[in-house]
Amino acid sequence: MQVLYFIMMGKILGNIYQDRYMTMNEQDITTAQPIEDKVPKKLIGAAVIGGALEWYDLGAYTLFAYAISHHFFPTANESVSLLLTFVTFAAGFLTRPLGAAILGAYSDRVGRKAALSLTMMLMAVSMAIITFCPTYEQIGLLAPIIIVIARLIQGISAGGEIGSALSILIESAPKHKRGQYAAWQQVSQTGAFLVAGLVGWLITLSFTPEQVMEWGWRLAFAFGILVAPVGFFIRRHIKESSVFIEEKKKDNKEHVPFMTLIRSNGAALLLGIGIVMIWTVTSKTASSFMPTYAVKNLHMELSSPYLGMIVVGIVLLFCPLVGAWSDRIGRKPIMLGSALAILISAYPSFWLLSSYPTTWVLIFQQLFYAILMLLYTAPASAMLSELYPTAFRSSGIALSYNIAVTIFGGFSPAIATALISITGDNRAISYYIMFAAFISIIALLASTKVFKKATQ
């Protein structure tokens, strides 16, 4: 019924608002459209694999946060150790804006292809450090310092990933299919839910809890190291965006693209941050906090949250279909409906889960949010890309996305843990989700005016 409701609502609102709201920045995107009506599969694979590895790394860290806290952040208080682990997780998000500025500018000046290859190398280095890092018991204070460094490197690479990936997809896609192809980048993120959930589930089933705690958790990161060289090879053998090549022919003298972005499109940047807010809070809650929340706060079995993440991953693989739908009726109607539903349902859903903490209730809740995330995030990828012209598209996407992720998403697990600890209420996590939904709704409602200003 929920899905049918949004389909009906989307069609009605789409017919009313399509002409008014589909006035985004298309001037630069249509400068050099490809002859083909489809984006090459190799290019889609190249754009998808980096985001998948980025989110798989984040998922692996949070799925095994309890083991990481035991080995690298041991304290007399278990909750303090876990909080330090999540703060370290959040520290990686602090370098995302730095990576967005540096790698985004690199992508806008040198090329999308070069930037994508560089981010893949940095991701591999980060995962290798965590896989082989000695524990606190073996090398003392140096162990948590090394883990923090690994998270900072991961943050830099992730900061430049989405800007380059979305740019090459949106610039290579036909005008009438931008939503469909931009949504593939979201598949790369959400597909990682599925892979991380499967890997975590298999590890917990294959080894005893003691073995998982002692060394089994490292296998999840080792798996990521094996994927990285494949991704690097694929990215080295793709063609550069034709739209970017046309932009380079203009001999643009701007040396710091993101500074131009801030000066001339500040409103678009703020809008992008607002649009991403509920996107990052819901996804980080589902991938980063729910496993620990289910085990520690609701006292569920260790394997329960992994099954739910698999369900989330399967649902979100349908992002290109919703992206194609947004090409027909517009991005905003679908996204508004989803954000409103998240705002209304956040507290009741966590009340239900905390009152009936069973595996099936948890899976139902994660399925429900997966559907809402699907409806919001699939169109959001194209909407974010269409805010900026080619000259600093990668910088604009990277900065707006990563500022939002750093401030609102990266600290989601720590904020949720603190809210529950302060209030003593397991449902307190819903307050943060409702706040994020409210901000995104305001951004969406204000988007028409900002879009007009940004495209002048």
Stockholm file with secondary structure:
# STOCKHOLM 1.0

chainA/1-456         MQVLYFIMMGKILGNIYQDRYMTMNEQDITTAQPIEDKVPKKLIGAAVIGGALEWYDLGAYTLFAYAISHHFFPTANESVSLLLTFVTFAAGFLTRPLGAAILGAYSDRVGRKAALSLTMMLMAVSMAIITFCPTYEQIGLLAPIIIVIARLIQGISAGGEIGSALSILIESAPKHKRGQYAAWQQVSQTGAFLVAGLVGWLITLSFTPEQVMEWGWRLAFAFGILVAPVGFFIRRHIKESSVFIEEKKKDNKEHVPFMTLIRSNGAALLLGIGIVMIWTVTSKTASSFMPTYAVKNLHMELSSPYLGMIVVGIVLLFCPLVGAWSDRIGRKPIMLGSALAILISAYPSFWLLSSYPTTWVLIFQQLFYAILMLLYTAPASAMLSELYPTAFRSSGIALSYNIAVTIFGGFSPAIATALISITGDNRAISYYIMFAAFISIIALLASTKVFKKATQ
#=GR chainA/1-456 SS CHHHHHHHHHHHHHHHHHHHHCCCCCTTTTTTCCSSSSCCHHHHHHHHHHHHHHHHHHHHHHHTHHHHHHHHSCCSSHHHHHHHHHHHHHHHHHTHHHHHHHHHHHHHHTCHHHHHHHHHHHHHHHHHHHHHCCCHHHHTTHHHHHHHHHHHHHHHHHHHHHHHHHHHHHHHSCGGGHHHHHHHHHHHHHHHHHHHHHHHHHHHHHSCHHHIIIIITHHHHHHHHHHHHHHHHHHHTSCCCHHHHHHHTTCCCCSCHHHHHHHHCHHHHHHHHHHHHHHHHHHHIIIIIHHHIIIIISCCCTTHHHHHHHHHHHHHTTHHHHHHHHHHHCHHHHHHHHHHHHHHHHHHHHHHHHHSCCHHHHHHHHHHHHHHHHHHHHHHHHHHHTTSCGGGHHHHHHHHHHHHIIIIITTHHHHHHHHHHHHCCTTTHHHHHHHHHHHHHHHHHHHHHHHHHHTC
#=GC SS_cons         CHHHHHHHHHHHHHHHHHHHHCCCCCTTTTTTCCSSSSCCHHHHHHHHHHHHHHHHHHHHHHHTHHHHHHHHSCCSSHHHHHHHHHHHHHHHHHTHHHHHHHHHHHHHHTCHHHHHHHHHHHHHHHHHHHHHCCCHHHHTTHHHHHHHHHHHHHHHHHHHHHHHHHHHHHHHSCGGGHHHHHHHHHHHHHHHHHHHHHHHHHHHHHSCHHHIIIIITHHHHHHHHHHHHHHHHHHHTSCCCHHHHHHHTTCCCCSCHHHHHHHHCHHHHHHHHHHHHHHHHHHHIIIIIHHHIIIIISCCCTTHHHHHHHHHHHHHTTHHHHHHHHHHHCHHHHHHHHHHHHHHHHHHHHHHHHHSCCHHHHHHHHHHHHHHHHHHHHHHHHHHHTTSCGGGHHHHHHHHHHHHIIIIITTHHHHHHHHHHHHCCTTTHHHHHHHHHHHHHHHHHHHHHHHHHHTC
//
